[in-house]
Amino acid sequence: MSIAVTLHLLGVIIWVGGMFFAHVVLRGVLNKMLEPQDRLPLLLRVFDSFFPWVWLSVVLILASGFWMLFTVYETETTFWLLFMSAVGTLMAVIFIFIYVLPYHQLSHALKGHDMPKALAAIVRIRQLILTNLSLGILVTVVTLFGKYGLI
């Protein structure tokens, strides 16, 4: 189980930490320093580098999480375990949606020099990343409180 917990936590740290950095730190700096026509290609390159790590994290989190749920906690169906499973799955679905739709829309819009479509795509990506970041923080708090008997 220690390997599964380690892989699970590494996936969470990479994904949620990356979303926090991108949304809270990088976004603010880029908005102050660059105009959209310069900022959006840079953000696309950031996503190009970060999203493979997110894919790896999603696989690690879901695989290790469901393995632990069905082997270690198989008879224990507590609120925090069910909440973590449901929210983690929802977060993965949201990421897949980001990747399949607005991320590719951003790429195609920038290649075609269509700034209004690129801006619309980045707004949707930002909103969905904020949603996933909020869910990631919430599920972390609920899980820790549940695991240690605080709820």
PyMOL commands that set and color helices and strands:
alter all, ss='L'
color gray80, all
select helices_A, chain A and resi 2-33+36-71+79-100+102-111+115-147
alter helices_A, ss='H'
color red, helices_A
deselect
rebuild
show_as cartoon
